[in-house]
Amino acid sequence: MNKLKEVFKGIYVEFFWSLALFCSLFIKGKKDAKKVLVLPAANLNGGFGEDIMITSFINTFANDAQVCILNGYKIIREDYRAINKNVVFLDGFNEKVNFLKLLFLIKDCALVYVIGADIMDGTYRVHNSINRLRVIELAHRIGVKAQISGFSVSKNILPVVKAKFSSVAKDVKLKIRDVESYVRMKDFIPADRLILTNDIAFICPDLPGVYQSKTYDAYKTWVTQVKSSGKTVIGVCPNAIQAKKIGFDKYLSGFKSLLEGFLDAGDYVFVFLYHDIRPICDEASDSTISRILDGYFRAKGLDCFFTDQIKNGVELKGYVSLVDFTITGRMHLGISGLTYSKPMFGVSYANKFEGMVKLFEIDPNLCLIDYDKLDNSKEKIRLFTENFPSIQNSVKKNISSVKLETTNNYTYG
């Protein structure tokens, strides 16, 4: 029955895609349109990466235009009102997207902006990438400017997605957010249709008004106290997706082992953070894992900090700003730290971290560990801690140029 439903969904989408293509022959975008349509990489229902990528675009490139954020279903984020003043929340971009309806939405916009991130190679779901590329194609057909922010692709990019990229690249230059992905894309897309940039999250602004609160004041007090006693503060962020892949208990055990290895190597304390509050591994989120880790290390007598009151990725940046470095399974939390020149020890997956680390002229072998090898982390910890001063210098030396190159996320062509 489920397979039958998927077949009908596919037929429904293809029907309206064909209808939209036909109608696009007779429709043109409004010349005086002022609205901007933004498609996040995922629904705004608890993934903090979406928060900082959308905020990066709005604050840097939207020029005070009204921004319409298109989700799969109706999501009203009141916390966004404090971050981004002129936003409207729309729904309908899901596995049953009606492209004809979307066509009439696009024609009233001055710009369609797709947040690329790490979903564009089809390895999560094929329709995630294909449908977003179709939106760009549809906008181009009716004369509406369309862009896609810098994205990454893994080694396993699907052939059907490659073909769609080749088609779209004739009309719109593709922005790639790391060198590794750029090399992979250059295998089948002409270099003159590619622009090397960085993850748009690198230019997410620091907005103190978003994160000032009694909880944050308590956190600042805690950081001041532990640092005055000579301790180094590590911002720790697990990834529930990784836990789902290898099993919750194995992942939790591995993370405990990793952090205990760091405690053996230096005088550290942990603030347990999270970059996603969705129940991904059964009922567990990043926040769930951080709360469990906080309880575990507190029981062992370690001074830690954890709060479940952080609502979005922009607010989280305030917490990351006070750590000395991060240990993270979420690349976007690591990026938030790097924007403050805080080094990252990455718990990596699917070739997602390597290219970003190389932006800072850092050998990935010194600061990355695979998420399924956390139980065997002693050598990686040694390499990171012994090379920490040079890693920190590399981050400080390169962060300005990385941010400057990130402005390529807004380039027509």
C-alpha positions in Angstrom: 0.0 0.0 0.0 2.8 2.4 0.9 4.5 1.7 -2.5 1.2 2.4 -4.3 0.9 5.7 -2.4 4.4 6.7 -3.5 3.6 5.9 -7.1 0.4 8.1 -7.0 2.4 10.9 -5.4 5.0 10.7 -8.2 2.2 10.7 -10.9 0.6 13.7 -9.2 3.9 15.7 -9.2 4.8 14.8 -12.7 1.3 15.8 -14.0 1.6 19.3 -12.4 5.2 19.6 -13.5 4.2 19.0 -17.1 1.3 21.4 -16.8 3.6 24.1 -15.3 6.1 23.7 -18.1 3.3 24.2 -20.6 1.9 27.3 -18.9 5.3 28.8 -18.5 5.2 29.4 -22.3 2.5 32.0 -21.7 3.5 33.5 -18.3 6.2 36.1 -17.5 7.4 37.4 -14.1 6.2 40.8 -13.0 8.8 43.5 -13.8 8.0 45.5 -10.6 8.0 42.5 -8.3 9.7 43.0 -4.9 9.1 39.8 -3.0 11.8 37.1 -2.6 10.9 33.4 -2.4 13.3 31.3 -0.3 13.3 27.5 -0.2 15.1 26.3 2.9 17.1 23.1 2.8 14.5 21.5 5.2 11.3 22.5 6.9 11.8 25.0 9.7 10.7 22.6 12.4 13.7 22.3 14.6 16.9 22.1 12.5 19.1 25.0 13.5 21.1 24.9 10.3 18.1 26.3 8.4 17.9 29.2 10.9 21.4 30.4 10.3 21.4 29.9 6.6 18.1 31.8 6.0 19.2 34.5 8.4 22.5 34.8 6.5 20.6 35.3 3.3 18.0 37.8 4.6 20.5 39.9 6.6 23.1 40.0 3.8 21.2 39.9 0.5 17.5 40.5 0.8 17.8 44.3 0.9 14.7 44.7 3.1 12.4 42.9 0.6 9.6 40.8 1.9 10.9 37.2 2.2 8.5 34.4 1.6 9.8 31.1 3.2 8.3 28.1 1.5 8.0 25.0 3.7 6.5 21.6 3.1 3.6 22.3 5.5 2.4 25.4 7.4 5.1 26.4 10.0 4.9 29.7 11.8 8.1 30.5 13.6 7.4 33.4 16.0 11.0 33.3 17.1 11.9 34.3 13.6 10.1 37.6 14.0 12.8 38.8 16.4 15.5 37.8 13.9 14.0 38.6 10.5 11.5 41.4 10.4 9.8 41.0 7.1 9.0 37.3 6.6 6.0 35.4 5.4 5.6 31.6 5.9 4.1 29.6 3.1 3.5 25.8 2.6 3.2 23.3 -0.2 6.7 22.4 -1.1 6.7 18.7 -0.2 6.7 15.3 -1.9 3.3 16.3 -3.5 4.4 19.8 -4.7 1.9 21.4 -7.1 4.2 23.0 -9.6 1.4 24.9 -11.4 0.5 26.6 -8.1 4.2 27.3 -7.5 4.5 28.8 -11.0 2.0 31.6 -10.1 3.8 32.2 -6.8 7.1 32.6 -8.6 5.8 35.0 -11.2 5.1 37.5 -8.4 8.7 37.4 -7.1 11.8 39.3 -8.0 14.1 36.5 -7.0 13.9 32.8 -6.1 16.6 31.6 -3.8 17.2 28.0 -3.0 19.3 27.1 0.1 21.5 24.3 -1.2 23.4 23.0 1.8 24.0 19.3 1.7 20.8 18.0 0.2 21.4 18.6 -3.4 23.2 15.4 -4.5 20.1 13.2 -3.9 21.7 11.0 -1.2 19.0 12.0 1.3 16.0 11.8 -1.0 16.1 12.2 -4.8 13.1 14.5 -4.9 14.8 16.9 -2.5 17.3 17.9 -5.1 15.3 17.3 -8.3 12.3 19.4 -7.2 14.6 22.3 -6.1 16.4 22.2 -9.5 13.0 22.2 -11.2 12.0 25.4 -9.3 15.1 27.1 -10.6 14.3 25.9 -14.1 10.7 27.1 -13.8 11.8 30.6 -12.6 14.3 30.9 -15.4 11.6 30.0 -18.0 9.4 33.0 -17.0 12.2 35.5 -16.6 12.5 35.5 -12.8 16.0 35.6 -11.4 16.9 32.4 -9.6 19.9 31.4 -7.5 21.1 28.5 -5.4 23.4 29.0 -2.4 26.6 27.1 -2.1 26.1 23.4 -1.7 28.2 20.3 -1.3 28.0 16.9 -3.0 29.3 13.6 -1.8 31.1 11.0 -3.8 27.8 9.2 -4.3 25.9 11.8 -6.2 23.1 10.1 -8.2 23.2 10.0 -12.1 19.7 11.4 -12.4 20.7 14.3 -10.3 23.9 14.8 -12.4 21.7 15.0 -15.5 19.4 17.6 -13.9 22.4 19.7 -12.8 23.8 19.6 -16.3 20.5 21.0 -17.6 20.1 23.7 -15.0 23.8 24.8 -15.3 23.1 26.0 -18.8 20.9 28.8 -17.4 22.2 29.4 -13.8 25.7 29.2 -12.4 26.1 26.6 -9.7 27.7 27.7 -6.4 29.8 25.1 -4.7 30.7 25.5 -1.0 33.9 23.5 -0.8 36.9 22.5 -3.0 36.1 18.7 -2.7 32.6 19.2 -4.0 33.9 21.6 -6.7 36.2 18.9 -8.0 33.4 16.4 -8.1 31.1 18.7 -9.9 33.8 19.7 -12.5 33.8 16.1 -13.6 30.5 16.7 -15.4 29.8 20.4 -15.3 32.0 22.9 -17.3 34.1 25.0 -14.9 32.8 28.3 -16.3 29.3 27.3 -15.0 30.6 26.8 -11.4 31.4 29.3 -8.7 33.5 28.3 -5.7 32.1 29.8 -2.5 31.6 28.7 1.1 28.7 27.7 3.2 26.3 30.7 3.5 26.3 30.1 7.3 29.7 31.8 7.5 28.1 35.2 7.1 25.3 34.7 9.6 25.4 37.9 11.7 25.9 37.9 15.4 22.6 39.3 16.8 23.0 39.7 20.6 19.3 40.8 21.0 18.3 37.3 20.0 20.2 35.4 22.7 20.2 37.8 25.7 18.2 36.1 28.5 18.5 35.0 32.1 19.6 31.6 30.9 22.3 33.2 28.8 23.4 35.4 31.7 23.7 32.2 33.9 25.8 30.6 31.1 28.1 33.6 30.9 28.6 33.6 34.6 29.5 29.8 34.5 31.9 30.4 31.6 33.7 33.2 33.5 34.0 31.1 36.7 35.4 27.9 35.0 37.8 29.9 32.8 39.1 31.8 35.9 40.0 28.5 37.4 42.1 27.7 34.4 39.8 25.4 32.5 39.2 25.2 28.8 35.5 25.3 27.7 34.5 22.9 24.9 31.2 23.2 23.1 29.9 19.7 22.5 27.3 18.9 19.9 26.2 15.3 19.0 24.3 14.4 15.9 21.1 12.3 16.2 21.3 11.3 12.5 24.6 9.6 13.2 23.1 7.9 16.2 20.3 6.6 14.0 22.8 5.1 11.5 24.8 3.1 14.0 22.4 2.7 16.9 21.7 5.0 19.8 23.5 3.0 22.5 26.6 2.5 20.4 26.7 6.2 19.4 26.2 7.4 23.0 28.9 5.0 24.2 31.3 6.3 21.5 30.7 9.9 22.4 31.3 9.2 26.1 34.6 7.5 25.2 35.6 10.5 23.0 34.9 13.0 25.7 36.6 11.0 28.4 39.6 10.9 26.0 39.7 14.6 25.9 39.4 14.8 29.7 42.5 12.6 29.9 44.3 14.9 27.6 43.7 18.3 29.3 41.8 20.4 31.8 38.5 20.7 30.1 34.8 21.3 30.9 31.9 20.9 28.6 28.9 22.9 27.6 26.5 20.5 25.9 24.8 22.1 22.9 22.6 20.9 20.1 21.8 21.9 16.5 18.6 20.1 16.0 15.6 19.5 18.3 13.7 17.1 16.0 13.2 13.5 17.1 15.4 11.8 14.6 16.7 8.7 16.3 13.3 7.3 17.4 12.3 9.9 20.0 15.9 11.2 20.5 17.2 14.5 19.1 20.6 16.2 19.4 19.3 17.9 22.5 18.3 14.5 24.0 21.8 13.1 23.6 23.4 16.3 25.0 21.1 16.2 28.1 22.1 12.5 28.7 25.8 13.3 28.3 25.4 16.3 30.7 23.9 14.0 33.3 26.6 11.3 32.8 29.5 13.7 33.3 27.9 15.6 36.1 27.5 12.2 37.9 31.3 11.8 37.5 31.9 15.1 39.2 32.6 17.3 36.2 31.4 20.8 36.1 29.2 21.1 32.9 26.5 23.3 31.5 23.3 22.4 29.6 20.1 24.2 28.9 17.1 23.1 26.8 15.9 26.7 26.3 17.8 27.5 23.1 15.2 28.0 20.3 17.2 28.5 17.1 20.6 28.5 15.5 21.0 32.3 15.7 20.4 32.2 19.4 22.9 29.3 19.7 25.6 31.4 18.1 25.7 33.4 21.4 26.5 30.3 23.3 29.2 29.1 20.9 30.9 32.5 21.0 32.1 31.9 24.5 33.6 28.4 24.1 37.3 27.8 23.3 36.7 25.2 20.6 33.9 22.8 19.5 33.5 19.0 19.3 30.6 18.6 16.9 28.8 16.1 14.7 26.9 19.1 13.2 28.9 21.0 10.6 26.8 24.2 11.0 27.6 24.4 14.7 31.2 24.1 13.9 30.8 26.9 11.3 29.2 29.1 14.0 32.3 28.5 16.1 34.7 29.1 13.3 33.1 32.5 12.6 34.4 33.5 16.1 37.8 31.9 15.3 37.0 28.8 17.5 38.7 25.6 16.2 36.6 22.6 15.4 37.1 18.9 16.2 34.6 17.4 13.8 32.7 14.1 14.1 32.3 13.7 10.4 30.2 11.7 7.9 29.7 11.3 4.2 32.7 13.5 3.2 30.8 16.5 4.5 33.5 18.1 6.6 36.7 17.6 4.7 36.4 20.3 2.1 35.3 22.9 4.6 38.3 22.2 6.9 40.6 22.6 4.0 39.4 26.2 3.6 41.4 27.0 6.7 44.6 25.2 5.4 44.1 22.5 8.0 44.9 18.9 7.4 41.5 17.1 8.0 43.4 14.2 9.6 44.3 16.5 12.5 40.8 17.5 13.4 38.2 15.0 12.1 37.1 11.6 13.2 34.4 9.3 11.6 31.3 9.1 13.7 31.4 5.3 13.7 35.0 5.2 15.1 34.5 7.2 18.3 35.5 4.3 20.5 39.0 4.4 19.0 39.7 8.1 19.3 42.9 8.3 21.3 45.2 9.0 18.3 42.9 11.6 16.8 42.7 13.4 20.2 46.5 13.4 20.4 46.8 14.8 16.9 44.3 17.6 17.6 45.5 18.6 21.1 49.2 18.6 20.1 48.5 20.6 17.0 45.9 22.9 18.6 48.0 26.1 18.5 48.7 25.8 14.8 45.1 24.8 14.1 43.9 27.9 16.0 46.4 30.1 14.1 45.1 28.7 10.8 41.5 29.5 11.7 42.4 33.1 12.7 44.5 33.6 9.6 41.8 32.4 7.2 38.4 33.3 8.6 38.3 36.8 7.0 39.0 35.5 3.5 36.5 32.6 4.0 33.8 35.1 4.9 34.7 37.3 2.0 34.5 34.4 -0.4 31.2 33.4 1.1 29.6 36.6 -0.4 29.8 34.7 -3.7 26.6 33.0 -2.5 24.8 36.0 -4.1 25.9 36.0 -7.7 23.7 36.1 -10.8 24.5 34.2 -14.0 
